Amino acid sequence: MKRPLIGISGSVLLTSYGSSEGYRRAYVNEDYVQSVLQNGGIPFILPVVDDEEVLSTYIDQLDGLILSGGHDVTPQYYGEEPMQKIGETWELRDWFDSLLVEKALAKGIPVLGICRGMQVMNVLHGGSLWQDLSYMKDVEIKHLQGHSPELVTHLVDIEEGSQLHELMGENHVMVNTLHHQAVRELGQGFKATAFSADGIVEAIEHEDYPFYLGVQWHPEMLHTSVPLMNQLFAGLIQAAQK
Ligand SMILES: [Mn+2]
C-alpha cells in the first residue's frame, strides 16, 4: 500500500545563539517527523505562509494533517482580550492553522491536533480556552511539567465508546503535560473524550468527521518512551490511506 503523505504544520524558531542570533528558522520538532515515519507515513513539513494559494497547494498534496503544538491562540479568535498570564501569540499562525484544517476537512483527509493544535481546532468551531490554568477553580495538578517531555507525569481517563478509546484500547493512560491553557467551552460538534483527575479536557473528537481529533498532551514526544502513543499516529496514517 502507498505510504500516505502527512503534513505537519510548521512554526518559526528564533535562533538564540552564535553568529545567526535572532535569525528566523522554519521548523517543526523532529519528534513529529519520527512519529510519522515510525508509523508508516511520509512526513512533510508545512512552513507558515500568508498566501492562501500556497496553503491550498500544500493540502492538495496531502493525505493527512498534524497540527503541531506551540503558541497560544490569539484570544480575539474566541472573543476575548488578552489576560495577564497569556503566553506568546502569533496571529498569522492562527490564520494558517485554521485554514489548513478547513481545507483538510473539505478534502476529507484526517486531522490530528496536538496541544495547541487541539486548541486551534476547538476555537475554529466556536469553542473557547482558559487563557491560563490559574484562572480555573480546583485545578490542582501540575499541567506544565517543565522538564523531560519524554516522561509521563499525570493520568487521564478516556471515555469508553470514543474513537480515542478505540485507538488506545485503555481506560486510563499516563501522559506528559506541557500546557498552561485548556479547553473551556467546547466547539460545535466536538465532544471531550479524555479528562485529567482535576477535570481538564485532555482530548476532543468531532462527531461529523471520520478522523478529526485532538489531544492536549504530546504523544510525539513519547513515541519511544511510551510505545502505546504510536497508536494515535498509526490511526491517523491508517485513516489517511482510505
Ligand atoms: Mn495535562
Boltz pocket constraint, residues with backbone or C-beta under 6 A from the ligand:
constraints:
  - pocket:
      binder: B
      contacts: [[A, 142], [A, 143], [A, 154], [A, 176], [A, 177], [A, 178], [A, 179], [A, 196], [A, 200], [A, 202], [A, 216]]
      max_distance: 6.0
